[in-house]
Amino acid sequence: MGYKYIIVRKGNQELPFIFPENCVHSLMFRAVRMMTKLEIKTIYPSASEKMLKDAVDSLKVVGAGSITLDVGSATGSSGTLKVQSRPGDASAIQSFPYTHGLIFEGE
């Protein structure tokens, strides 16, 4: 079985999500958006609809495609999200446990 991925930018963090190849990139991003909204509602029960909408709307997919975990290569793109894989995506995914996806301006 192969895998697909999306990398979602949230503030100064890029979060990778890896999923089976029979799933669709855009549906995974929709699930991430729904989880974000649920997370905010759980932590801040009185959060306004505007706050929830702003938080969800701030999420951006910055990389997407297919990934080969044993080789460590990310290639391709997402037709449903119209996003390409980036040269550093595989390394960002592999280093996530150490960097927690933190990025700094200029990178």
N, C-alpha and C positions, 0 to 999 in steps of 0.2 A: 504494500500500500504506500502511495505517495502522500505528500503533505503540501499544503498551501500555507501562506502566512499573510498577515497584514501587520504593519507597524503603525501604531496610532500615536500621534503627538498630542500630549496633554501638558500644557505649560512648558516647563523646561525638561520634560521627560518624554522618551519615546518607548512605548510599551509594545513588545511583540506578542502576537497571538498566533499560535500554530494550530492547525486543524486538518482533518482528513480531506483528501483531494475531492471527495464527492460532495463537499459543502461549497457554497458559493461565497465569494469574497464579500459581496455587498450584504448578504444575510448575516455574516459574521460581524461586520461593522455595525449593523443594526442591533445585534445582540449586545455588543460592547456599549453602544449608546444606552440601551435599556438598563444594563447593569450599572452604568454610571449614575443614571437617574435614580435607580433603586438605592444605590449606596448613599447618595446625598440625602434622600428621603429618610433613610435609616439613621444617619448621623444627625441630621437637622430636620426633625419632623415638621417644623414650622416653616421650612423653606418655601418661598413663593414660587409660583409657576414660572415667573420671569427668571428667577435664579436657576431653576432646573433647566429651562430652555437655553439660557446663556451658557451654562456649563456643558450641556450636550452639544450645542452648536459650536463650541470652541474646539471640540475634538476633530482632528484632521488625520486622514490616512496619508502617510508620507512615503510608504513603500509597500508593495504587494507583489505576490507572484507565487512561485513554487519553490520549495526548499528540499534539499537532500541532506538530511541530518547527519548521516554517516560520513559524507564527503565534506559537508559544510559549505555547500554552494546554494546561492539564491539566484533564481533566474526568472525571466518571463515578466508577466504583468497581470493586471486584473482588468478584464474587459468591462465588468459591471461597475467598477469604481473609476476606470480610466486612469489608473496609476501604474507606473512602471516599477520594477525592482531597481534598487540602487546598488552600486558597486559595494558599499559597505554593509548591506543588510545582513548577510550571513554572519559577519563578525560582530555586528551589534546584537544579534540574537544569541550568539555563543557567549558573549561577554556580559549579557544581562544579569546573571546571578552576582556578578562582581560590581558592575557599575550601576545597577538598578535603573538603567536607561537614562541616567542624567546626562544632559548635554549642556554645553556652554556656548554662549554667543560666539559666532565666528566659526563654528564647526559645521 
